[in-house]
Amino acid sequence: MPTMKRMLAVAAVAATASVSARPVAQTMPHGRHPRPAAPTGSPATRAYRAANAKMHGVMDIRFTGDADVDFMRAMIPHHEGAIAMAEVELRYGRDPEVRKLAREVVMAQRAEISRMRIWLAKREAGK
């Protein structure tokens, strides 16, 4: 029976091999989400990529140092991105269960965006 030290060494080598075996395009540089190695040109994929790029661009807010304000300001574009992705599903998706979830996401995220904007407006008015 192998020793614990040997088992850990084998596990470490296996983990390293699986990480380094991934194509470079699938790694997560500096906290970004992984990207597929071979992108497809389908209309849905192009729409998802556009929504994702827009969301990540506008989420890069100027931070104030106030955790509450920064959370609200960053979450609004995050939720808008979720709505955009749900709308792609509603346009191109076919599975009734997924489409139902997408409609629910749109409704929930719009309500939360409204709450966040109201909170930010009250916070600004109180200064």
DSSP file (Angstrom, degrees, kcal/mol; ACC not computed):
  #  RESIDUE AA STRUCTURE BP1 BP2  ACC     N-H-->O    O-->H-N    N-H-->O    O-->H-N    TCO  KAPPA ALPHA  PHI   PSI    X-CA   Y-CA   Z-CA
    1    1 A M              0   0    0      0, 0.0     0, 0.0     0, 0.0     0, 0.0   0.000 360.0 360.0 360.0 131.2    0.0    0.0    0.0
    2    2 A P        -     0   0    0      0, 0.0     2,-0.1     0, 0.0     0, 0.0  -0.260 360.0-109.2 -66.7 151.5    1.5    3.4   -1.0
    3    3 A T     >  -     0   0    0      1,-0.1     4,-2.3     4,-0.0     5,-0.2  -0.368  25.4-112.6 -74.5 160.3    2.5    5.8    1.7
    4    4 A M  H  > S+     0   0    0      1,-0.2     4,-2.4     2,-0.2     5,-0.2   0.887 118.4  55.3 -60.0 -39.6    0.5    9.0    2.3
    5    5 A K  H  > S+     0   0    0      1,-0.2     4,-2.0     2,-0.2    -1,-0.2   0.916 109.4  45.8 -61.0 -43.7    3.4   11.0    1.1
    6    6 A R  H  > S+     0   0    0      2,-0.2     4,-2.5     1,-0.2    -1,-0.2   0.902 111.4  52.4 -66.5 -40.9    3.6    9.1   -2.2
    7    7 A M  H  X S+     0   0    0     -4,-2.3     4,-2.3     1,-0.2    -2,-0.2   0.901 110.1  48.3 -62.6 -41.1   -0.2    9.4   -2.7
    8    8 A L  H  X S+     0   0    0     -4,-2.4     4,-2.4     2,-0.2    -1,-0.2   0.887 110.6  51.3 -66.6 -38.5   -0.1   13.1   -2.2
    9    9 A A  H  X S+     0   0    0     -4,-2.0     4,-2.2     2,-0.2    -2,-0.2   0.918 110.8  47.7 -64.9 -42.9    2.8   13.5   -4.7
   10   10 A V  H  X S+     0   0    0     -4,-2.5     4,-2.5     1,-0.2    -2,-0.2   0.912 112.1  50.3 -63.9 -42.4    1.0   11.5   -7.3
   11   11 A A  H  X S+     0   0    0     -4,-2.3     4,-2.5     1,-0.2    -2,-0.2   0.899 109.9  50.7 -62.9 -40.2   -2.2   13.6   -6.8
   12   12 A A  H  X S+     0   0    0     -4,-2.4     4,-2.4     2,-0.2    -1,-0.2   0.912 111.1  47.6 -64.6 -42.4   -0.2   16.8   -7.1
   13   13 A V  H  X S+     0   0    0     -4,-2.2     4,-2.6     2,-0.2    -2,-0.2   0.917 112.6  49.5 -64.5 -42.8    1.4   15.6  -10.4
   14   14 A A  H  X S+     0   0    0     -4,-2.5     4,-2.2     2,-0.2    -2,-0.2   0.912 111.5  48.5 -63.3 -42.3   -2.0   14.5  -11.7
   15   15 A A  H  X S+     0   0    0     -4,-2.5     4,-1.8     1,-0.2    -1,-0.2   0.918 112.7  48.1 -64.4 -42.9   -3.6   17.9  -10.8
   16   16 A T  H  X S+     0   0    0     -4,-2.4     4,-2.7     1,-0.2     5,-0.2   0.907 111.2  50.9 -64.0 -41.9   -0.7   19.8  -12.4
   17   17 A A  H  X S+     0   0    0     -4,-2.6     4,-1.6     1,-0.2    -1,-0.2   0.894 109.2  50.2 -64.1 -40.0   -0.9   17.7  -15.6
   18   18 A S  H  < S+     0   0    0     -4,-2.2     4,-0.4     2,-0.2    -1,-0.2   0.869 113.6  45.8 -69.3 -33.6   -4.6   18.2  -15.9
   19   19 A V  H >< S+     0   0    0     -4,-1.8     3,-1.0     1,-0.2    -2,-0.2   0.932 115.4  44.7 -72.1 -45.6   -4.3   22.0  -15.5
   20   20 A S  H 3< S+     0   0    0     -4,-2.7    -2,-0.2     1,-0.2    -1,-0.2   0.710 104.6  64.6 -74.5 -17.5   -1.3   22.3  -17.9
   21   21 A A  T 3< S+     0   0    0     -4,-1.6    -1,-0.2    -5,-0.2    -2,-0.2   0.660  81.2  99.6 -78.2 -14.7   -3.0   20.1  -20.5
   22   22 A R  S <  S-     0   0    0     -3,-1.0     5,-0.1    -4,-0.4    -3,-0.0  -0.431  87.6-101.1 -69.8 144.5   -5.8   22.6  -21.0
   23   23 A P    >   -     0   0    0      0, 0.0     3,-2.1     0, 0.0     4,-0.4  -0.335  31.2-115.3 -60.6 148.9   -5.5   24.8  -24.1
   24   24 A V  G >  S+     0   0    0      1,-0.3     3,-1.6     2,-0.2    -2,-0.1   0.857 114.2  62.9 -55.1 -37.8   -4.3   28.3  -23.3
   25   25 A A  G 3  S+     0   0    0      1,-0.3    10,-1.1     9,-0.1    -1,-0.3   0.674 100.4  54.7 -64.8 -15.5   -7.6   29.8  -24.4
   26   26 A Q  G <  S+     0   0    0     -3,-2.1    -1,-0.3     8,-0.2    -2,-0.2   0.512  85.7  99.7 -97.5  -4.3   -9.4   27.8  -21.6
   27   27 A T  S <  S-     0   0    0     -3,-1.6     8,-0.4    -4,-0.4    -8,-0.0  -0.312  77.3-119.4 -75.3 166.9   -7.3   29.1  -18.7
   28   28 A M    >   -     0   0    0      6,-0.1     3,-0.9     3,-0.0     2,-0.3  -0.751  28.4-162.4-111.4  84.9   -8.5   31.9  -16.5
   29   29 A P  G >  S-     0   0    0      0, 0.0     3,-1.7     0, 0.0     0, 0.0  -0.493  70.3 -16.2 -70.0 127.7   -6.1   34.8  -16.8
   30   30 A H  G 3  S-     0   0    0     -2,-0.3     0, 0.0     1,-0.3     0, 0.0   0.845 128.6 -48.6  50.2  46.8   -6.4   37.3  -14.0
   31   31 A G  G <  S+     0   0    0     -3,-0.9    -1,-0.3     1,-0.2     2,-0.1   0.557  99.0 138.7  78.9   7.8   -9.9   36.3  -12.7
   32   32 A R    <   -     0   0    0     -3,-1.7    -1,-0.2     1,-0.1     3,-0.1  -0.479  59.7 -98.2 -84.0 159.1  -11.6   36.2  -16.1
   33   33 A H        -     0   0    0     -2,-0.1    -1,-0.1     1,-0.1    -6,-0.0  -0.422  46.9 -95.3 -73.0 150.0  -14.0   33.4  -17.0
   34   34 A P        -     0   0    0      0, 0.0    -8,-0.2     0, 0.0    -6,-0.1  -0.323  36.8-146.8 -65.3 149.4  -12.7   30.5  -19.2
   35   35 A R        -     0   0    0    -10,-1.1    -3,-0.0    -8,-0.4    -8,-0.0  -0.922  23.7-102.6-116.5 143.2  -13.2   30.8  -22.9
   36   36 A P        -     0   0    0      0, 0.0    -1,-0.0     0, 0.0   -10,-0.0  -0.324  22.2-133.5 -62.8 145.7  -13.8   27.9  -25.2
   37   37 A A  S    S+     0   0    0      1,-0.3   -12,-0.1   -11,-0.0   -13,-0.0   0.855  99.7  36.0 -68.6 -34.6  -10.8   26.8  -27.2
   38   38 A A  S    S-     0   0    0    -13,-0.0    -1,-0.3     0, 0.0     0, 0.0  -0.798  83.7-156.3-123.4  88.7  -12.8   26.6  -30.5
   39   39 A P        -     0   0    0      0, 0.0     2,-0.2     0, 0.0    -4,-0.0  -0.293  10.5-137.2 -65.4 146.9  -15.5   29.3  -30.6
   40   40 A T        -     0   0    0      2,-0.1     0, 0.0     1,-0.1     0, 0.0  -0.642   6.4-136.5-100.0 163.3  -18.5   28.6  -32.8
   41   41 A G        +     0   0    0     -2,-0.2    -1,-0.1     4,-0.1     5,-0.0   0.135  53.2 137.4-104.7  19.8  -20.1   31.2  -35.1
   42   42 A S     >  -     0   0    0      1,-0.1     4,-2.5     4,-0.0     5,-0.2  -0.301  64.7-118.7 -65.5 151.9  -23.7   30.4  -34.2
   43   43 A P  H  > S+     0   0    0      0, 0.0     4,-2.3     0, 0.0     5,-0.2   0.882 115.1  52.3 -57.5 -38.5  -26.0   33.5  -33.8
   44   44 A A  H  > S+     0   0    0      2,-0.2     4,-2.8     1,-0.2     5,-0.2   0.929 109.7  48.3 -64.2 -44.5  -26.7   32.4  -30.2
   45   45 A T  H  > S+     0   0    0      1,-0.2     4,-2.8     2,-0.2     5,-0.2   0.918 111.5  49.7 -63.1 -43.1  -22.9   32.2  -29.4
   46   46 A R  H  X S+     0   0    0     -4,-2.5     4,-2.3     1,-0.2    -1,-0.2   0.908 112.2  48.5 -61.7 -40.6  -22.2   35.5  -30.9
   47   47 A A  H  X S+     0   0    0     -4,-2.3     4,-2.4    -5,-0.2    -2,-0.2   0.910 111.8  48.6 -66.6 -42.1  -25.1   37.1  -28.9
   48   48 A Y  H  X S+     0   0    0     -4,-2.8     4,-2.7     2,-0.2    -2,-0.2   0.926 111.8  49.6 -62.7 -43.7  -23.9   35.5  -25.7
   49   49 A R  H  X S+     0   0    0     -4,-2.8     4,-2.7     1,-0.2     5,-0.2   0.909 111.3  48.9 -62.5 -41.1  -20.3   36.7  -26.3
   50   50 A A  H  X S+     0   0    0     -4,-2.3     4,-2.4    -5,-0.2    -1,-0.2   0.926 112.9  47.3 -64.7 -43.8  -21.6   40.2  -27.0
   51   51 A A  H  X S+     0   0    0     -4,-2.4     4,-2.5     1,-0.2    -2,-0.2   0.912 113.8  48.4 -62.4 -42.5  -23.7   40.3  -23.8
   52   52 A N  H  X S+     0   0    0     -4,-2.7     4,-2.5     2,-0.2     5,-0.2   0.918 111.6  48.4 -64.9 -44.7  -20.8   38.9  -21.8
   53   53 A A  H  X S+     0   0    0     -4,-2.7     4,-1.9     2,-0.2    -2,-0.2   0.919 113.4  47.5 -63.3 -43.4  -18.3   41.5  -23.2
   54   54 A K  H  X S+     0   0    0     -4,-2.4     4,-2.3    -5,-0.2     5,-0.2   0.940 111.9  50.4 -62.5 -46.8  -20.7   44.4  -22.6
   55   55 A M  H  X S+     0   0    0     -4,-2.5     4,-1.6     1,-0.2    -2,-0.2   0.930 111.6  46.7 -58.8 -47.8  -21.4   43.2  -19.0
   56   56 A H  H  X S+     0   0    0     -4,-2.5     4,-0.6     1,-0.2    -1,-0.2   0.852 111.1  53.5 -66.6 -32.7  -17.8   42.8  -18.1
   57   57 A G  H >< S+     0   0    0     -4,-1.9     3,-0.7    -5,-0.2    -1,-0.2   0.937 113.4  40.1 -65.9 -46.2  -17.0   46.2  -19.6
   58   58 A V  H 3< S+     0   0    0     -4,-2.3    -1,-0.2     1,-0.2    -2,-0.2   0.666 105.3  66.2 -81.4 -14.9  -19.6   48.1  -17.6
   59   59 A M  H 3< S+     0   0    0     -4,-1.6     2,-2.5    -5,-0.2    -1,-0.2   0.679  76.6  91.8 -74.9 -15.5  -19.0   46.2  -14.4
   60   60 A D    <<  +     0   0    0     -3,-0.7    -1,-0.2    -4,-0.6     2,-0.1  -0.469  67.0 170.5 -79.2  73.3  -15.5   47.7  -14.2
   61   61 A I        -     0   0    0     -2,-2.5     2,-0.8     9,-0.1    -2,-0.1  -0.312  44.8-101.6 -82.9 164.0  -16.8   50.6  -12.1
   62   62 A R        -     0   0    0     -2,-0.1     2,-0.1     2,-0.0    -1,-0.1  -0.809  46.3-131.9 -83.2 114.4  -14.8   53.3  -10.3
   63   63 A F        -     0   0    0     -2,-0.8     4,-0.1     1,-0.1    -3,-0.0  -0.426  18.1-163.4 -74.8 143.3  -14.8   52.1   -6.8
   64   64 A T        -     0   0    0      2,-0.3    -1,-0.1    -2,-0.1     3,-0.1   0.630  40.4-114.4 -98.4 -18.2  -15.7   54.5   -4.0
   65   65 A G  S    S+     0   0    0      1,-0.2     2,-0.8     2,-0.0     3,-0.1   0.270  86.2 113.7  94.3 -10.5  -14.5   52.6   -1.0
   66   66 A D     >  -     0   0    0      1,-0.2     4,-2.9     2,-0.0     5,-0.3  -0.860  56.8-157.6 -95.2 108.5  -18.1   52.3    0.2
   67   67 A A  H  > S+     0   0    0     -2,-0.8     4,-2.2     1,-0.2     5,-0.2   0.848  89.4  51.1 -57.6 -37.6  -18.8   48.6    0.0
   68   68 A D  H  > S+     0   0    0      2,-0.2     4,-2.2     1,-0.2    -1,-0.2   0.951 114.2  41.7 -67.1 -49.0  -22.6   49.1   -0.1
   69   69 A V  H  > S+     0   0    0      1,-0.2     4,-2.8     2,-0.2     5,-0.2   0.923 115.4  50.5 -64.2 -45.0  -22.5   51.6   -2.9
   70   70 A D  H  X S+     0   0    0     -4,-2.9     4,-2.2     1,-0.2     5,-0.2   0.891 109.6  51.4 -63.3 -39.4  -19.9   49.7   -4.9
   71   71 A F  H  X S+     0   0    0     -4,-2.2     4,-2.4    -5,-0.3    -1,-0.2   0.957 113.2  44.2 -60.3 -50.5  -21.9   46.5   -4.6
   72   72 A M  H  X S+     0   0    0     -4,-2.2     4,-1.5     1,-0.2    -2,-0.2   0.923 114.4  49.0 -62.4 -44.7  -25.0   48.1   -5.8
   73   73 A R  H  < S+     0   0    0     -4,-2.8    -1,-0.2     1,-0.2    -2,-0.2   0.859 116.2  42.4 -66.5 -35.1  -23.3   50.0   -8.7
   74   74 A A  H  X S+     0   0    0     -4,-2.2     4,-1.2    -5,-0.2    -1,-0.2   0.820 110.6  56.0 -80.0 -31.3  -21.4   46.8   -9.9
   75   75 A M  H  X S+     0   0    0     -4,-2.4     4,-2.9    -5,-0.2     5,-0.3   0.798  94.5  67.4 -74.0 -27.3  -24.4   44.5   -9.5
   76   76 A I  H  X S+     0   0    0     -4,-1.5     4,-2.4     1,-0.2    -1,-0.2   0.968 106.7  38.5 -59.4 -53.5  -26.7   46.6  -11.8
   77   77 A P  H  > S+     0   0    0      0, 0.0     4,-2.2     0, 0.0    -1,-0.2   0.844 113.8  57.6 -66.7 -29.0  -24.7   45.9  -14.9
   78   78 A H  H  X S+     0   0    0     -4,-1.2     4,-1.7     2,-0.2    -2,-0.2   0.943 110.4  42.8 -62.1 -46.6  -24.2   42.3  -13.7
   79   79 A H  H  X S+     0   0    0     -4,-2.9     4,-2.3     2,-0.2    -1,-0.2   0.878 110.8  55.3 -67.2 -38.1  -27.9   41.9  -13.6
   80   80 A E  H  X S+     0   0    0     -4,-2.4     4,-2.3    -5,-0.3    -1,-0.2   0.878 106.9  52.0 -61.4 -36.1  -28.4   43.6  -16.9
   81   81 A G  H  X S+     0   0    0     -4,-2.2     4,-2.4     2,-0.2    -1,-0.2   0.889 107.0  51.9 -65.1 -39.6  -25.9   41.1  -18.3
   82   82 A A  H  X S+     0   0    0     -4,-1.7     4,-2.5     2,-0.2    -2,-0.2   0.899 109.8  49.7 -63.3 -39.8  -28.1   38.3  -16.9
   83   83 A I  H  X S+     0   0    0     -4,-2.3     4,-2.4     2,-0.2    -2,-0.2   0.929 109.7  50.9 -63.5 -44.6  -31.1   39.8  -18.6
   84   84 A A  H  X S+     0   0    0     -4,-2.3     4,-1.5     1,-0.2    -2,-0.2   0.902 111.8  47.3 -61.1 -41.0  -29.3   40.0  -21.9
   85   85 A M  H  X S+     0   0    0     -4,-2.4     4,-2.1     2,-0.2    -1,-0.2   0.900 110.8  51.5 -67.6 -39.6  -28.2   36.4  -21.6
   86   86 A A  H  X S+     0   0    0     -4,-2.5     4,-2.5     1,-0.2    -2,-0.2   0.882 107.5  53.6 -63.1 -37.2  -31.8   35.3  -20.7
   87   87 A E  H  X S+     0   0    0     -4,-2.4     4,-1.6     2,-0.2    -1,-0.2   0.843 105.5  53.4 -67.4 -32.1  -33.0   37.2  -23.8
   88   88 A V  H  X>S+     0   0    0     -4,-1.5     4,-2.8     2,-0.2     5,-0.5   0.931 109.1  49.5 -64.6 -44.4  -30.6   35.3  -26.0
   89   89 A E  H  X5S+     0   0    0     -4,-2.1     4,-2.9     1,-0.2    -2,-0.2   0.925 109.7  51.0 -58.2 -44.8  -32.0   32.1  -24.5
   90   90 A L  H  <5S+     0   0    0     -4,-2.5    -1,-0.2     1,-0.2    -2,-0.2   0.812 114.7  44.1 -65.1 -28.8  -35.6   33.3  -25.3
   91   91 A R  H  <5S+     0   0    0     -4,-1.6    -2,-0.2    -5,-0.2    -1,-0.2   0.894 133.1  14.4 -80.5 -41.1  -34.6   34.1  -28.8
   92   92 A Y  H  <5S+     0   0    0     -4,-2.8    -3,-0.2    -5,-0.1    -2,-0.2   0.686 100.1  98.2-111.5 -23.0  -32.6   31.0  -29.7
   93   93 A G     << -     0   0    0     -4,-2.9    -4,-0.0    -5,-0.5     0, 0.0  -0.280  40.7-175.1 -72.7 155.9  -33.4   28.4  -27.0
   94   94 A R        +     0   0    0     -2,-0.0    -1,-0.1     5,-0.0    -4,-0.0   0.585  49.6 104.3-122.7 -21.0  -35.9   25.6  -27.5
   95   95 A D     >  -     0   0    0      1,-0.2     4,-2.7     2,-0.1     5,-0.2  -0.531  60.7-147.9 -72.5 121.4  -36.1   23.8  -24.1
   96   96 A P  H  > S+     0   0    0      0, 0.0     4,-2.2     0, 0.0    -1,-0.2   0.854  96.4  51.4 -58.9 -36.6  -39.4   24.8  -22.4
   97   97 A E  H  > S+     0   0    0      2,-0.2     4,-2.1     1,-0.2     5,-0.1   0.913 112.5  44.7 -67.3 -42.0  -37.8   24.5  -18.9
   98   98 A V  H  > S+     0   0    0      2,-0.2     4,-2.5     1,-0.2    -1,-0.2   0.901 112.7  51.6 -69.3 -40.4  -34.8   26.6  -19.8
   99   99 A R  H  X S+     0   0    0     -4,-2.7     4,-2.2     2,-0.2    -2,-0.2   0.892 109.0  51.1 -63.2 -39.3  -37.0   29.2  -21.5
  100  100 A K  H  X S+     0   0    0     -4,-2.2     4,-2.1    -5,-0.2    -1,-0.2   0.928 110.8  48.4 -62.3 -45.1  -39.3   29.4  -18.4
  101  101 A L  H  X S+     0   0    0     -4,-2.1     4,-2.7     1,-0.2    -2,-0.2   0.906 108.8  54.0 -61.4 -41.4  -36.2   29.9  -16.2
  102  102 A A  H  X S+     0   0    0     -4,-2.5     4,-2.3     1,-0.2    -1,-0.2   0.906 108.1  49.3 -60.3 -42.5  -35.0   32.6  -18.6
  103  103 A R  H  X S+     0   0    0     -4,-2.2     4,-2.2     1,-0.2    -1,-0.2   0.903 111.7  49.4 -62.9 -40.2  -38.3   34.5  -18.3
  104  104 A E  H  X S+     0   0    0     -4,-2.1     4,-2.8     2,-0.2     5,-0.2   0.892 108.8  52.7 -65.1 -39.7  -38.1   34.2  -14.5
  105  105 A V  H  X S+     0   0    0     -4,-2.7     4,-3.0     2,-0.2     5,-0.3   0.933 108.4  50.7 -60.7 -46.5  -34.5   35.5  -14.6
  106  106 A V  H  X S+     0   0    0     -4,-2.3     4,-2.1     1,-0.2     5,-0.2   0.940 113.8  44.0 -57.8 -48.7  -35.6   38.6  -16.6
  107  107 A M  H  X S+     0   0    0     -4,-2.2     4,-1.9     1,-0.2    -2,-0.2   0.933 117.1  44.7 -64.0 -46.5  -38.4   39.4  -14.2
  108  108 A A  H  X S+     0   0    0     -4,-2.8     4,-2.3     1,-0.2    -2,-0.2   0.916 114.3  48.0 -65.7 -44.0  -36.3   38.8  -11.0
  109  109 A Q  H  X S+     0   0    0     -4,-3.0     4,-2.7    -5,-0.2    -1,-0.2   0.882 110.0  52.1 -68.3 -37.8  -33.3   40.7  -12.3
  110  110 A R  H  X S+     0   0    0     -4,-2.1     4,-2.1    -5,-0.3    -1,-0.2   0.917 110.6  48.9 -62.5 -42.0  -35.4   43.7  -13.4
  111  111 A A  H  X S+     0   0    0     -4,-1.9     4,-2.1    -5,-0.2    -2,-0.2   0.912 112.7  47.3 -63.5 -42.3  -37.0   43.9  -10.0
  112  112 A E  H  X S+     0   0    0     -4,-2.3     4,-2.5     2,-0.2    -2,-0.2   0.891 109.3  53.2 -68.2 -38.7  -33.6   43.7   -8.2
  113  113 A I  H  X S+     0   0    0     -4,-2.7     4,-2.6     2,-0.2     5,-0.2   0.921 108.5  51.4 -59.6 -43.2  -32.2   46.4  -10.5
  114  114 A S  H  X S+     0   0    0     -4,-2.1     4,-2.4     1,-0.2    -2,-0.2   0.929 109.8  48.9 -60.0 -46.2  -35.1   48.6   -9.6
  115  115 A R  H  X S+     0   0    0     -4,-2.1     4,-2.5     1,-0.2    -1,-0.2   0.905 111.8  49.7 -59.2 -42.0  -34.4   48.1   -5.9
  116  116 A M  H  X S+     0   0    0     -4,-2.5     4,-2.7     2,-0.2    -2,-0.2   0.911 111.1  48.1 -65.8 -42.8  -30.7   48.8   -6.4
  117  117 A R  H  X S+     0   0    0     -4,-2.6     4,-2.4     2,-0.2    -1,-0.2   0.904 112.3  49.2 -65.7 -40.3  -31.4   52.1   -8.3
  118  118 A I  H  X S+     0   0    0     -4,-2.4     4,-2.5    -5,-0.2     5,-0.2   0.930 111.8  49.2 -62.9 -44.7  -33.9   53.2   -5.7
  119  119 A W  H  X S+     0   0    0     -4,-2.5     4,-2.6     1,-0.2    -2,-0.2   0.928 111.9  48.2 -60.9 -45.6  -31.4   52.4   -2.9
  120  120 A L  H  X S+     0   0    0     -4,-2.7     4,-2.6     1,-0.2    -1,-0.2   0.899 111.0  50.8 -62.8 -40.2  -28.7   54.4   -4.7
  121  121 A A  H  X S+     0   0    0     -4,-2.4     4,-2.4     2,-0.2    -1,-0.2   0.915 112.1  46.8 -64.0 -43.1  -31.0   57.3   -5.3
  122  122 A K  H  X S+     0   0    0     -4,-2.5     4,-1.7     2,-0.2    -2,-0.2   0.911 112.1  50.9 -63.5 -42.0  -32.0   57.4   -1.6
  123  123 A R  H  < S+     0   0    0     -4,-2.6     4,-0.3    -5,-0.2    -2,-0.2   0.918 112.4  46.0 -62.2 -43.4  -28.4   57.1   -0.6
  124  124 A E  H >< S+     0   0    0     -4,-2.6     3,-1.2     1,-0.2    -1,-0.2   0.889 111.2  52.3 -67.0 -39.2  -27.4   60.0   -2.9
  125  125 A A  H 3< S+     0   0    0     -4,-2.4    -1,-0.2     1,-0.2    -2,-0.2   0.802 104.3  58.1 -67.1 -28.7  -30.3   62.2   -1.7
  126  126 A G  T 3<        0   0    0     -4,-1.7    -1,-0.2     1,-0.2    -2,-0.2   0.510 360.0 360.0 -79.7  -4.8  -29.2   61.6    2.0
  127  127 A K    <         0   0    0     -3,-1.2    -1,-0.2    -4,-0.3    -2,-0.1   0.464 360.0 360.0 -86.1 360.0  -25.8   63.1    1.4
